[in-house]
Amino acid sequence: MVGALFFFPGVFMLLQHGPLIAVQQVYRYDYLLPSGVTAISEHGAHVFGSLAIGVGVVFFSFYFYLRHVIARSTPHVVEHGREQI
C-alpha cells in the first residue's frame, strides 16, 4: 500500500539520532554515480518524519474508509425510470 511507503520511512526518520544523510540516484547517462547528497539535521528529520507518518495514517484511513463504503450492502445507484436496485 502507498501508506506504508510514507509510514515506515517516517518512523525511521523519527527514530533518527544525529544528522540524516540521503543519497539520490538518477537513472540517466551517469547512472552509476549518485547525483546528489542531502543532509538533514536531527530536528528536521523529526519534523519530516512526523509529517510522513501523518500522511501514511491519512492514506491508511482513507483506504479502509473506501473499503467500508464500497462494501455497503445496499447500493445507492438509481437507474433511470426504476426504483432503487
Long-range contacts (C-beta under 8 A, 24 or more apart in sequence): 1-59, 1-60, 1-63, 2-59, 3-55, 3-56, 3-57, 3-58, 3-59, 3-60, 3-63, 4-56, 5-56, 6-52, 6-53, 6-55, 6-56, 6-59, 7-52, 7-53, 7-56, 7-57, 7-60, 8-56, 9-49, 9-52, 10-48, 10-49, 10-50, 10-51, 10-52, 10-53, 10-54, 10-55, 10-56, 11-49, 11-53, 12-49, 13-45, 13-46, 13-48, 13-49, 13-52, 14-45, 14-46, 14-49, 14-50, 14-53, 15-49, 16-42, 16-45, 16-46, 16-49, 17-42, 18-42, 19-45, 20-44, 20-45
